[in-house]
Each structure stands twice: as C-alpha cells, then as structure tokens.
C-alpha cells in the first residue's frame, strides 16, 4: 500500500482520482483549500479508513511523508480564475514549486 498525496483532491478530477486510488488499496491524503473544489465531491470518502482530507492552500509550505504525489491543484474553470487571477497564478507557480520541493525531499 502506497501513501499518495492528491492536491486539488476535492475537485472534479481529483475526487475521482482519490476514489480510484482507494479502490486500488492505497492510503490517500487529499489536500484542497476548497477555492474551486467542493467538499461534496469527497463526502462519501470521509469515513473511509484509508482516506484523509486536509484543508490547506498549497501556496503555503506543506510537509508530509508520501510515496507519490498527484498535483492537480489549480482553479481551472474561467469562473474561478477570472474571479481571482492572482490566486490562480500563485497556486500554479508557488504551489507547484512547493510540491516539487516535497517530491525532492
């Protein structure tokens, strides 16, 4: 069993990936700030013994012991990135740098 981090895990694609990984027997850590994701997308997973949800914005450093990272965090819809373009850029750039640093560690 691998411990897998999914950033943006409460989004449409991320929530389906979390579900898939759990079905394959992995331990999943879902990190999302819920800016464009929705907790309803993962509500059915919250009681799962190998699923953990953490509300966190990845523009701030994040440390965890994981075997694999799926970095999906980014407000991808025009409604969200037009609402706050700076937040979109920070998530895309600083968030990616933070996840690359975590992967390197």
trRosetta pair geometry for C-beta under 8 A, 3 or more apart (Angstrom, degrees):
i j d omega theta_ij theta_ji phi_ij phi_ji
1 25 5.7 -109 -104 142 91 91
1 26 5.9 154 -162 -121 76 41
1 27 5.6 75 155 -18 114 94
1 50 7.6 -103 -168 -138 136 140
2 26 5.1 -25 63 -130 79 105
2 27 7.0 -146 100 35 37 81
2 67 4.2 -109 -159 67 98 144
2 68 5.7 33 156 4 137 113
3 26 7.4 157 -98 -178 19 89
3 27 4.6 -31 -104 80 67 114
3 29 6.7 32 177 -12 91 109
3 65 6.7 43 84 111 152 75
3 66 4.9 -125 112 -128 97 60
3 67 5.3 118 51 1 68 93
3 68 7.8 165 88 28 47 72
4 21 5.5 -109 65 -167 149 149
4 26 5.1 15 4 161 121 139
4 27 6.9 147 17 78 70 56
4 28 5.4 -24 70 -109 94 65
4 29 7.0 -173 90 27 42 75
4 66 6.3 89 -125 -166 18 111
4 67 6.5 -50 -75 60 61 88
4 68 4.7 -18 -116 69 87 100
4 69 7.5 174 -163 -84 65 26
4 70 6.8 28 173 -2 108 100
5 29 4.9 -26 -104 73 67 106
5 31 6.5 2 -167 1 96 115
5 64 6.1 129 -82 80 130 139
5 66 4.3 -46 -22 -109 105 170
5 68 7.2 -169 29 94 70 52
5 69 4.8 -13 67 -114 107 73
5 70 7.1 -173 95 32 58 63
5 102 7.7 -41 55 133 165 145
6 9 3.8 95 104 -85 107 108
6 14 5.4 143 157 -159 116 95
6 17 5.7 165 -130 100 141 119
6 18 5.4 -135 45 -74 160 88
6 21 7.3 -167 -47 9 130 152
6 28 6.2 -2 2 -165 115 103
6 29 7.2 166 22 83 67 52
6 30 5.2 -18 67 -110 102 66
6 31 7.1 170 83 26 49 70
6 70 4.8 -5 -113 65 73 108
6 72 6.5 -2 -175 20 82 115
7 14 7.6 -93 100 -121 33 137
7 31 5.1 -28 -109 73 65 103
7 32 7.2 139 -170 -77 49 61
7 58 5.5 19 -145 -55 134 152
7 69 7.3 19 -9 -172 101 96
7 70 7.2 -162 27 96 67 58
7 71 5.0 10 43 -132 122 57
7 72 5.9 172 84 42 68 60
7 73 3.9 -62 144 -24 105 111
7 95 7.1 158 165 175 152 117
7 99 6.3 -90 -13 -89 151 134
8 11 4.8 -14 170 4 90 125
8 13 7.7 14 127 71 116 93
8 14 4.4 -165 117 -60 75 148
8 31 7.8 6 -9 86 34 69
8 32 5.8 87 -124 -103 21 95
8 37 6.2 174 -160 -61 58 129
8 71 7.5 76 12 178 111 41
8 72 3.6 -123 70 97 128 82
8 73 3.6 -170 -46 -79 97 49
8 74 6.5 -28 -84 13 145 54
9 14 4.1 -146 -120 160 27 118
9 15 6.4 100 166 -76 59 51
9 17 7.2 -108 -126 71 76 103
9 18 5.0 77 -163 -56 108 128
9 28 7.5 145 -140 164 147 113
9 30 3.1 -134 100 -149 155 94
9 31 6.3 92 8 37 113 39
9 32 5.3 -126 49 -39 70 112
9 37 7.3 50 74 -140 40 157
9 42 6.6 51 133 -76 92 144
9 53 7.4 -148 92 -119 128 81
9 72 7.2 111 -65 56 46 119
10 14 6.3 -7 24 91 23 126
10 15 6.0 40 -145 -68 28 102
10 30 6.5 104 -47 161 74 123
10 32 3.8 -140 15 63 106 169
10 34 6.0 -19 83 -91 152 73
10 37 3.3 101 91 155 91 130
10 38 6.0 -166 155 55 103 29
10 39 5.9 -29 -148 -85 137 41
10 41 5.3 130 -172 61 62 117
10 42 5.2 -83 -112 -6 76 123
10 53 7.4 66 -66 -141 109 118
11 14 4.3 78 50 20 86 112
11 15 6.4 -157 77 -14 35 88
11 32 6.9 -180 -24 -122 76 135
11 36 6.4 23 -103 104 105 92
11 37 4.2 -86 -60 -98 62 92
11 38 7.7 88 -107 14 36 68
11 41 6.9 -41 131 78 6 171
11 72 6.4 -139 48 129 132 118
11 73 8.0 166 -15 -108 131 46
11 76 7.5 79 -159 15 148 115
12 15 6.5 -59 -148 30 16 106
12 16 7.0 8 155 -9 55 109
12 41 6.7 -123 -91 -124 39 144
13 16 6.0 -63 -156 39 32 108
13 17 6.3 32 150 -21 68 108
13 72 5.9 -147 92 -160 112 145
14 17 5.5 -55 -147 36 33 113
14 18 6.4 37 154 -22 67 102
14 30 7.2 117 156 -143 112 102
14 32 7.0 140 112 -76 157 125
14 37 6.8 -40 55 -111 135 128
14 41 7.8 75 77 126 86 142
14 70 7.6 161 -124 113 81 117
14 72 4.6 -177 -77 84 102 144
14 73 7.9 47 -76 -69 148 56
15 18 5.6 -46 -148 32 34 114
15 19 6.5 37 152 -19 62 104
15 30 8.0 46 -101 -137 59 142
15 37 7.6 145 -43 -154 105 107
15 41 3.7 -118 -65 152 162 111
15 42 5.1 -135 -124 -66 103 80
15 45 7.7 -165 -156 -3 85 137
16 19 5.6 -51 -150 36 34 115
16 20 6.3 37 151 -21 65 106
17 20 5.6 -53 -147 36 33 114
17 21 6.2 32 156 -19 66 107
17 70 6.0 -135 154 121 151 163
17 72 7.1 157 21 -27 151 153
18 21 5.9 -58 -147 37 28 109
18 22 6.4 28 155 -18 63 107
18 28 5.1 125 -147 166 82 154
18 30 5.3 5 -103 -82 141 121
18 42 6.3 7 76 -116 156 110
18 45 6.1 5 129 -115 123 173
18 51 6.9 75 175 -130 113 115
19 22 5.9 -58 -151 36 28 111
19 23 6.5 29 152 -20 63 107
19 45 6.6 -122 -85 -75 74 125
20 23 5.7 -57 -152 34 30 113
20 24 6.6 23 152 -14 64 108
21 24 5.7 -59 -151 39 34 109
21 26 4.4 -55 170 54 92 130
21 28 5.1 116 97 -80 127 122
22 25 7.7 76 -179 -52 32 12
22 26 6.5 -92 -84 60 32 75
22 28 5.6 -69 -64 -3 86 133
22 45 6.7 -169 -29 -135 162 113
22 48 5.9 -11 -149 171 145 159
22 50 6.1 153 -130 85 89 110
22 51 6.0 -16 -92 -66 132 108
25 50 7.9 3 -171 96 39 175
26 50 7.0 157 109 151 39 133
27 50 4.6 -111 -112 -165 61 98
28 45 7.9 -44 78 178 134 137
28 50 6.4 77 17 133 75 85
28 51 5.2 -5 66 -113 102 69
28 52 7.1 -177 97 30 57 66
29 52 5.0 -16 -114 69 68 106
29 54 6.7 4 -176 4 93 115
29 64 6.1 -162 116 175 169 159
29 66 6.5 -108 33 -91 130 121
30 42 6.1 167 130 -129 170 159
30 45 7.6 84 -13 104 150 142
30 51 6.8 10 -5 -169 114 90
30 52 6.9 179 26 88 73 50
30 53 4.8 -23 72 -107 108 68
30 54 7.1 163 85 24 55 67
31 53 8.0 157 -84 -160 32 50
31 54 5.0 -19 -105 71 76 99
31 56 5.1 -40 -160 53 103 107
31 58 6.6 94 128 -66 127 104
31 62 6.7 62 -150 -160 161 161
31 73 7.4 -43 100 -64 92 131
32 37 4.4 -48 -174 53 140 156
32 53 7.5 -38 31 -159 97 94
32 55 6.7 -40 81 -117 62 57
32 56 7.7 87 51 47 18 60
32 73 6.9 -176 -113 -105 65 101
33 37 7.7 119 59 33 48 110
33 55 6.3 87 -123 -172 40 74
33 56 6.3 -78 -77 98 79 23
33 57 4.0 42 -84 -83 142 73
33 58 7.5 -126 -30 -4 111 68
33 73 7.8 72 8 -148 94 123
34 37 5.3 -88 -112 73 45 87
34 38 6.9 86 -145 -99 87 27
34 39 6.2 -11 -109 -42 127 87
34 55 6.2 -24 -7 -131 111 106
35 57 7.7 67 -33 -108 119 101
35 75 5.8 -72 113 -74 117 113
35 80 6.8 106 136 -159 94 123
35 84 7.9 -90 -170 55 128 136
35 87 6.8 -161 -157 151 157 140
35 91 7.9 -129 47 -70 152 148
36 75 4.1 141 -30 -121 141 80
36 76 7.0 168 124 23 159 64
36 77 6.4 168 -157 26 132 100
36 80 4.2 5 -94 -113 121 162
37 41 6.6 -97 -174 34 85 138
38 41 5.0 103 75 -13 84 100
39 42 6.3 -72 -160 50 47 91
39 43 6.2 76 143 -65 76 86
39 53 7.7 83 -131 179 91 157
40 43 5.3 -19 -140 -18 38 122
42 45 4.8 -57 -172 41 77 116
42 46 6.6 101 131 -52 85 81
42 51 7.8 -172 -177 172 110 136
42 53 6.1 135 119 -89 145 132
43 46 5.9 -31 -157 -8 38 118
45 48 5.0 -39 -166 5 63 126
45 51 4.6 -125 163 172 100 170
45 53 7.7 117 97 -50 106 112
46 51 6.9 -113 -106 104 19 123
46 53 6.4 -40 -109 0 82 131
48 51 3.9 57 74 11 113 118
56 60 7.1 -112 -179 64 92 108
56 62 5.9 105 140 -100 145 125
57 60 5.6 72 83 11 86 100
57 91 7.8 -93 -168 -98 87 94
58 62 5.9 -55 -123 -7 73 135
58 73 5.3 118 19 77 138 166
58 91 6.8 79 64 -142 97 75
58 94 7.8 162 119 109 74 82
58 95 4.0 72 102 -136 110 97
58 98 5.5 -177 171 76 87 139
58 99 6.6 9 -176 -50 137 97
59 90 4.8 15 -110 150 139 109
59 91 6.1 -78 -56 -87 102 52
59 94 4.6 53 -138 96 79 128
59 95 5.4 -54 -72 -62 59 82
59 98 7.2 177 -132 -14 20 143
60 98 7.7 65 92 -108 21 159
61 98 5.8 -162 -111 -136 50 115
61 101 7.8 -55 -129 86 93 142
62 98 6.2 75 24 159 88 125
62 102 6.5 -20 85 -73 83 139
63 102 6.9 -172 -113 -113 46 100
63 105 7.7 -33 -133 80 89 164
64 102 7.1 21 42 -156 76 130
66 69 6.1 96 104 -68 138 79
66 102 7.6 30 39 156 114 116
69 99 5.8 164 162 -171 148 105
69 102 6.6 113 -77 99 152 116
69 103 5.5 -102 22 -80 139 100
71 95 7.5 153 -166 138 114 99
71 96 6.5 101 158 -114 150 69
71 99 4.6 96 -99 156 133 169
73 91 5.8 -122 135 -176 97 111
73 95 5.4 -113 92 170 124 149
74 88 6.9 64 -167 -154 80 76
74 91 5.3 157 -110 119 60 119
74 92 5.4 57 -118 -82 118 81
74 95 7.5 -174 -75 71 77 147
75 80 3.6 -134 -176 128 117 126
75 81 4.9 161 104 -64 107 75
75 83 8.0 -97 164 48 154 103
75 84 7.5 77 34 65 166 92
75 87 6.9 48 2 108 137 104
75 88 5.0 -90 54 -99 108 91
75 91 6.6 106 0 44 83 156
76 80 7.3 40 45 57 33 128
76 81 7.3 2 -138 -31 8 119
77 80 5.0 82 64 12 85 101
77 81 7.1 172 80 1 40 88
78 81 6.3 -66 -132 49 30 93
78 82 5.4 24 172 -15 70 117
79 82 6.5 -63 -141 41 15 104
79 83 6.5 22 155 -28 56 111
80 83 5.7 -53 -150 27 29 116
80 84 7.4 -40 173 38 61 85
80 88 7.2 128 124 -80 86 111
81 84 7.3 -87 -145 67 31 54
81 85 6.0 59 169 -105 74 59
81 88 4.0 56 -131 -84 93 155
82 85 6.7 10 -124 -62 28 91
84 87 4.0 23 128 19 118 119
84 88 6.6 148 100 -20 70 85
85 88 5.4 -53 -152 34 37 116
85 89 6.4 36 153 -18 69 103
86 89 5.8 -54 -150 37 33 109
86 90 6.3 32 153 -18 66 107
87 90 5.7 -54 -144 39 32 111
87 91 6.2 33 156 -20 65 106
88 91 5.9 -55 -148 36 27 109
88 92 6.2 22 156 -15 63 111
89 92 5.8 -59 -145 41 29 109
89 93 5.9 2 166 2 68 114
90 93 6.4 -66 -133 50 23 92
90 94 5.0 -15 -171 22 68 121
90 95 7.0 86 134 -21 61 92
91 94 7.2 -37 -86 56 13 85
91 95 4.5 9 -167 -9 49 140
92 95 6.6 33 -30 43 7 108
92 96 6.2 -1 167 -17 42 117
93 96 6.1 -62 -148 34 17 107
93 97 6.5 15 155 -15 59 107
94 97 5.5 -53 -148 37 34 113
94 98 6.3 36 153 -20 66 104
95 98 5.7 -54 -149 36 31 112
95 99 6.4 25 154 -14 65 106
96 99 5.7 -55 -145 39 33 108
96 100 6.2 35 154 -21 66 105
97 100 5.7 -54 -146 36 30 112
97 101 6.4 34 152 -20 63 105
98 101 5.6 -54 -151 35 31 114
98 102 6.5 32 151 -19 64 104
99 102 5.4 -48 -146 35 37 113
99 103 6.3 40 152 -20 66 103
100 103 5.6 -51 -147 37 33 113
100 104 6.3 37 151 -23 64 105
101 104 5.6 -52 -147 33 31 114
101 105 6.6 32 154 -19 64 102
102 105 5.8 -52 -151 33 33 110
